[in-house]
Amino acid sequence: MFSFNMFDHPIPRVFQNRFSTQYRCFSVSMLAGPNDRSDVEKGGKIIMPPSALDQLSRLNITYPMLFKLTNKNSDRMTHCGVLEFVADEGICYLPHWMMQNLLLEEGGLVQVESVNLQVATYSKFQPQSPDFLDITNPKAVLENALRNFACLTTGDVIAINYNEKIYELRVMETKPDKAVSIIECDMNVDFDAPLGYKEPERQVQHEESTEGEAGHSGYAGELGFRAFSGSGNRLDGKKKGVEPSPSPIKPGDIKRGIPNYEFKLGKITFIRNSRPLVKKVEEDEAGGRFVAFSGEGQSLRKKGRKP
């Protein structure tokens, strides 16, 4: 008479979609094979065994695959992506900087869990050395290096390789969460002052005014450069006629200008003729005045009778 269906409400698949297991972790340098896998050290992705791919394919997980790595002994955790599934069973290979963040040694146990992270919108980094300031365009270098990363975690110290030199940067802040995904995102990047950086001190120069000094010592610094005073080189290699023609200027040849003692603030004076007018001494003594058309003319013909 009475019947009920115990499967009317579907069972949540939270636990079915979760991947969680433990692996023995080793650095990438321990990976056996003829190929050089130094590219793994330049990013934030790990190498897992093929059995992990088999388990993940059976679960309804979201892509891209992101994982949470936890060291239960030191209570340290970080996040990463996966690069390949070619490791030996029970083993995963991590970048060296990631093992340092987790305080893991070769062969230590690490817990690997699949997670879903929000897309990053903002991140702030602090270089761990002032040498990072020597890079011409640090944002472009960091943007190129982050292409090998899948996610960022606040507090991690990531390592990037540029010009055969490794630079370490601490992730100071990430938004909208402490762990974010940086795959196909538009993220604003900011930098904090490098660790150990000291701002250069400003040197205040005290200038002493020497008013009323009539000597030529103030012009000594202006004798360093002279236009067209260099020597030339001939195409035939000869040294003839290549010496500088102008003679050097002596400090005594420089004349000091006459200051304008009637200068007023906000008033501009245009001096049209700085040279004094030369007066004729003869006119001053005779006291004569200017008379128009008082000059004498000359004729081209010679005066006199024809022979």
C-alpha positions in Angstrom: 0.0 0.0 0.0 2.8 2.4 0.8 5.7 2.9 -1.5 8.6 5.4 -1.6 11.5 6.1 -3.7 14.8 6.7 -1.9 16.4 8.1 -5.0 14.0 11.0 -5.5 16.8 13.4 -4.5 20.0 12.8 -6.4 23.1 12.2 -4.3 25.5 15.2 -4.6 28.6 14.4 -6.6 31.0 16.5 -4.7 32.9 13.6 -3.4 32.8 11.7 -6.7 34.4 14.6 -8.5 37.3 15.0 -6.1 40.7 13.6 -6.9 42.9 13.0 -3.8 46.0 10.9 -3.4 49.5 10.8 -2.1 52.8 10.6 -4.1 56.4 10.4 -3.4 57.8 13.7 -4.8 61.2 14.2 -6.5 62.8 17.2 -8.3 62.8 17.3 -12.0 66.5 16.5 -12.1 65.7 13.0 -10.9 63.5 12.3 -13.9 64.9 9.5 -15.9 65.1 9.8 -19.7 67.3 11.0 -22.5 65.4 14.3 -22.9 66.3 17.3 -20.9 63.3 18.5 -18.9 64.7 21.8 -17.7 61.5 23.5 -19.0 59.7 22.1 -16.0 61.9 24.2 -13.7 60.8 27.4 -15.5 57.1 27.0 -14.7 54.6 26.0 -12.1 53.4 22.6 -13.4 54.2 19.1 -12.2 54.6 15.6 -13.9 52.2 12.9 -12.6 51.9 9.1 -13.3 49.5 7.7 -16.0 47.3 6.2 -13.4 46.3 9.8 -12.3 45.1 10.5 -15.8 43.0 7.4 -15.7 41.3 8.4 -12.5 40.8 12.0 -13.6 39.2 10.9 -16.8 36.6 9.0 -14.9 35.7 11.9 -12.7 33.6 14.8 -13.8 36.2 17.5 -13.1 36.6 20.9 -14.7 39.3 21.9 -17.0 42.0 23.0 -16.9 43.2 20.6 -14.3 44.4 22.4 -11.2 45.8 20.7 -8.0 46.4 21.6 -4.4 49.7 20.3 -3.0 49.9 19.9 0.8 52.8 18.8 3.0 51.0 17.6 6.1 54.2 17.4 8.1 55.0 21.1 7.8 51.4 22.3 7.1 52.5 24.1 3.9 50.5 24.1 0.8 50.6 25.5 -2.8 48.7 25.1 -6.1 49.9 24.0 -9.5 48.9 22.6 -12.9 49.9 19.4 -14.6 52.3 19.2 -17.6 52.4 15.5 -18.5 51.5 12.1 -17.2 54.7 10.2 -17.8 56.1 9.7 -14.2 56.5 6.3 -12.6 53.6 5.0 -10.6 53.5 6.4 -7.1 55.9 9.3 -8.0 55.4 12.9 -9.1 58.1 15.4 -10.2 58.0 19.0 -8.9 60.1 22.1 -9.7 62.8 22.8 -7.2 61.3 26.1 -6.1 58.0 24.4 -5.4 59.7 21.8 -3.2 61.4 24.6 -1.3 58.0 26.3 -0.6 56.5 23.0 0.7 59.7 22.2 2.7 59.9 18.9 1.0 63.0 16.7 0.6 63.7 14.1 -2.1 61.2 11.2 -1.7 58.9 13.1 0.7 55.1 12.5 0.7 52.8 15.1 -0.8 49.0 15.2 -0.9 47.6 16.0 -4.3 44.0 17.1 -4.6 42.0 18.5 -7.5 40.6 22.0 -7.0 38.7 24.7 -8.8 40.2 28.2 -8.6 38.8 31.6 -9.6 40.4 33.6 -12.5 43.0 36.1 -11.3 42.4 39.9 -11.7 45.3 41.3 -9.7 48.6 40.2 -8.3 51.5 41.9 -6.5 55.1 40.6 -6.5 58.2 41.4 -4.4 61.6 40.7 -5.9 63.9 38.9 -3.5 67.0 40.7 -4.8 67.7 44.3 -6.0 69.3 42.8 -9.1 65.7 42.5 -10.5 65.8 46.3 -11.1 68.5 45.8 -13.7 65.9 44.4 -16.1 64.8 47.0 -18.6 61.1 45.9 -18.8 60.3 43.8 -15.8 56.6 43.5 -16.5 57.2 42.1 -20.0 59.7 39.6 -18.6 57.3 38.5 -15.9 54.4 38.2 -18.3 56.5 36.0 -20.6 57.6 33.8 -17.6 54.0 33.4 -16.2 52.9 31.7 -19.4 54.5 28.5 -18.0 52.4 28.8 -14.8 48.8 27.7 -14.2 48.0 29.4 -10.9 49.4 31.6 -8.1 49.3 31.2 -4.4 49.8 34.1 -1.9 53.0 33.6 0.0 54.8 31.5 -2.5 58.2 32.4 -3.8 58.3 31.6 -7.5 61.5 31.5 -9.7 61.8 32.8 -13.2 64.8 32.5 -15.6 65.9 35.4 -17.6 69.3 35.9 -19.4 70.6 32.7 -17.8 69.9 34.1 -14.4 67.3 33.0 -11.9 65.2 35.7 -10.2 63.0 34.9 -7.2 59.7 36.8 -6.6 57.4 36.5 -3.6 53.6 36.6 -4.3 52.5 39.3 -1.9 48.8 39.5 -2.9 46.3 38.0 -5.3 42.7 38.8 -6.1 39.9 37.8 -5.9 41.3 34.9 -3.7 44.5 33.8 -2.1 44.9 31.2 -4.8 43.9 32.1 -8.3 44.2 30.7 -11.9 46.2 32.7 -14.4 45.2 30.7 -17.5 43.6 33.0 -20.2 43.1 35.9 -17.8 43.5 39.7 -17.9 45.5 40.3 -14.7 47.0 43.6 -13.4 50.5 43.2 -12.1 52.2 45.4 -9.5 55.6 45.3 -7.9 56.7 46.0 -4.4 60.1 47.3 -3.4 62.8 44.6 -3.7 64.0 42.9 -0.6 67.0 44.8 0.7 66.5 47.8 -1.6 67.5 51.2 -0.2 66.5 54.4 -1.8 69.4 56.6 -2.8 69.9 59.6 -0.5 69.4 63.0 -2.0 72.5 65.2 -1.8 71.8 68.8 -1.0 74.2 71.2 -2.6 75.1 74.3 -0.8 76.0 77.1 -3.2 77.8 80.1 -1.8 77.2 83.4 -3.6 80.2 85.5 -4.4 78.8 88.9 -5.3 81.1 91.7 -6.5 83.9 89.4 -7.5 85.6 90.9 -10.6 88.1 88.2 -11.3 87.9 85.7 -14.2 87.9 82.6 -12.0 84.1 82.0 -12.6 84.8 81.4 -16.3 87.3 78.6 -15.7 84.6 75.9 -16.1 83.4 77.3 -19.4 86.7 76.7 -21.2 86.2 72.9 -21.5 84.1 72.9 -24.7 84.7 74.8 -27.9 82.8 74.3 -31.1 84.8 73.1 -34.1 88.0 72.8 -32.1 88.7 69.1 -32.8 91.2 67.7 -35.3 90.4 65.9 -38.5 91.8 62.7 -40.2 92.8 62.5 -43.9 91.9 59.5 -46.1 95.5 59.2 -47.2 96.8 58.9 -43.7 98.9 62.0 -43.8 99.1 64.3 -40.8 99.4 67.5 -42.8 96.8 70.1 -42.2 94.8 68.2 -39.6 95.7 70.3 -36.6 93.0 72.4 -35.1 93.1 75.9 -36.5 91.6 78.0 -33.7 94.0 78.9 -30.9 93.1 78.2 -27.3 91.4 80.9 -25.4 93.2 82.3 -22.4 91.2 83.3 -19.3 92.5 86.9 -19.7 90.8 87.2 -23.1 87.3 86.8 -21.7 85.6 90.0 -20.9 83.1 90.2 -18.1 79.7 91.6 -19.1 78.3 94.8 -17.7 75.4 94.1 -15.3 72.1 95.9 -15.5 71.8 97.6 -12.2 68.4 99.1 -13.2 66.8 95.7 -13.5 63.3 95.4 -12.1 61.3 92.2 -11.5 58.7 91.7 -14.2 60.3 94.2 -16.7 62.1 93.1 -19.8 64.7 95.5 -21.4 65.7 95.1 -25.0 69.2 96.4 -25.7 69.3 97.2 -29.5 72.9 98.4 -29.6 75.2 97.5 -26.9 78.2 99.3 -28.4 78.7 103.0 -27.6 78.4 105.4 -30.4 81.8 106.9 -31.6 81.6 110.7 -31.8 83.8 112.7 -34.1 86.2 114.8 -32.2 86.6 117.3 -35.0 82.9 118.1 -35.1 82.8 118.5 -31.3 85.7 121.0 -31.5 84.4 123.0 -34.4 80.8 122.9 -33.1 79.5 122.6 -36.6 76.1 121.4 -37.5 74.8 119.2 -40.2 74.0 121.1 -43.5 72.1 119.3 -46.2 73.6 119.0 -49.7 76.9 120.5 -48.6 79.1 117.9 -50.3 81.2 118.3 -53.5 80.6 116.4 -56.7 83.1 115.1 -59.3 82.7 114.9 -63.1 83.9 112.1 -65.4 85.0 114.7 -68.0 88.2 116.5 -67.5 87.9 120.2 -67.3 89.9 122.3 -69.8 89.9 123.5 -73.4 90.3 121.1 -76.3 93.6 121.3 -78.2 
